[in-house]
Amino acid sequence: MTGNSSFDGWSPQGPVEELSDAACWALLSSSSMGRLALSVDNQPHIFPVDYFCDDDSIIFRTAAGTKLDDIAHNSIVAFEVDGRSTTANWSVVANGIAVVVRDEAEIAAADRGALPAWIPTAPYVYVRIQPTYVRGRRFTHSLFSSSAHS
């Protein structure tokens, strides 16, 4: 993990706040749609996935196919989530290792997780991303930045 603390900085777009690990995890936990980034044979692959946070890891559900094949060849992944409000945008990126969940108790717990049932794929396979690095930034909209830092 980064071990950093939140601090303010400036960019041409307005103030940029580097987020603490705790703030990054809070934002990750507040969302349910992210992007999984993989690299196979030096070719990038990016997939939107539904996910939930489980303690200090990220769990998503998939089926046999490209994502699982790619993870089997290279389990080092990046995971990215964005969000916005009326005053700011934010982005969190987690780099880590993706591992297929095989333990029956973990699978049963993941089945109870907050993943939507609208994906008509069966059987499901759960993948756990164990981050080795988490970094997040909040970008205050320029309309709000001058009054906040004057």
N, C-alpha and C positions, 0 to 999 in steps of 0.2 A: 504494500500500500504506500501511498505517497507520504503520509505522516505530516502533511503541511497543515497550516491553519489558514483560515479565510483572510484575505487581504484585498484591498482595493488597488486598482491600477487604471491606467488610461489607454485608450486606443483611439484612432480617428473616428470610430463609431460611437464613442462615449466610454464611460467607465466599464472596466472589466474586473469582475471579482473572481479570483481563484478560489475555488471551494475546498473546504476541508473534506477529509474522508467521510466524516459523519454527515455532512451536508450532501455529498455525492450519493451516499447510500439512502438518505432520506428521499432524494429526487428519484433514484432508481426504483425505490419501493413505491413511489407515488404514481408510477406509470405501468403500462402493461404491454406496450408495443415498442420494439426496438429493432435494431439492425445487427445481424451477425455478419462479420467480415472474416473471410477465410482466404488462404492463398494456396493454390495447388499448381505445381509446375510453373511457378512464377506468374500465375494468372490470378487476378483478384476475383473473388466471388462475394457478393453481398446479398443477404436474404432478410426480408422482414420476418420477424417472428414475434409471437405472443410469448410472454415470459412472466415469471414472478421471482421475487427475491426470497431466499431461504437462508437466514442468518447472513453469512458473508459470502454467499454464492448466488449465481443466477441460474435458474432452471427454465428450459424451454422444451416444448414437445414437438416432435416431428415424426416422420415415417421413413421407411427405407427409401433411399434415393440419393440425390446429389449431396445434400448437407452431410449425411452420415458417411458417404463415400469420401468426401473431402476431409472430414474430421479424422477418418481412419488413416489418411495419408499425411495429415499435418494437423495435430491437435492444438497448435498455438493459434489463438483467435483474438479478435477484437470485437467488442460489443459496444454499441453506441445508442444513446437515447437522447432526444431533444424535447424541449417543451417551451411554452411561451405563456406570458400573461400580458396584461395591458401595459405593464411598465418595463418588462424585461424578457429576454430569451435566455435559455440555458442549454447546456450540452454536457453530457457525462460520457466518458469513454473508459471502458474497463478492458485491459489486456489480460489474457490468462490462458489457462489450459482447459479444453473441453473434453469431458469424459462421459461416455454413455453410462447411464445409471442402470446397474444390474442387480443391486440388492433389492430383494422383494419388499422389505419394510420401507425402503426409500421410495420405491415405485408406488406403493400403497399411499404413502404420505403425499407424493406428487399428484396422484389421482385426486386427492382432496384439495389440491392447490387451486388458485384462482385463474385457471386458464379457460377460455371460452370453448364451448362445445360445438361451435359452428363449423369446425373443420371436419369434414366427413372422411377422415383418414383412419384406418385401423389396420394392423394394430399400432398403437402409439409407442414411441420410443422417447424416453426422457434423456436430456443431455444437461449435465451440470457444468457450468463455467466457474472455475475457481480462479478469481482474479489474483494476479500478482501485482497489478498496478491499477489504480483508479485515479482519474483526473477529471475535474469538472470546472466549468466556467459559467458565470452569469453575466450577460451583456445587458446593461441598462440602456433602454432606448434613449437616444440623444435628446428627445423632447423633455425627458425627466432628469437627464444627467446634469444640466447646468444648475438647476435649482437644488439638486441634492449635494452638489460639491462647491457651491459658491461661498 
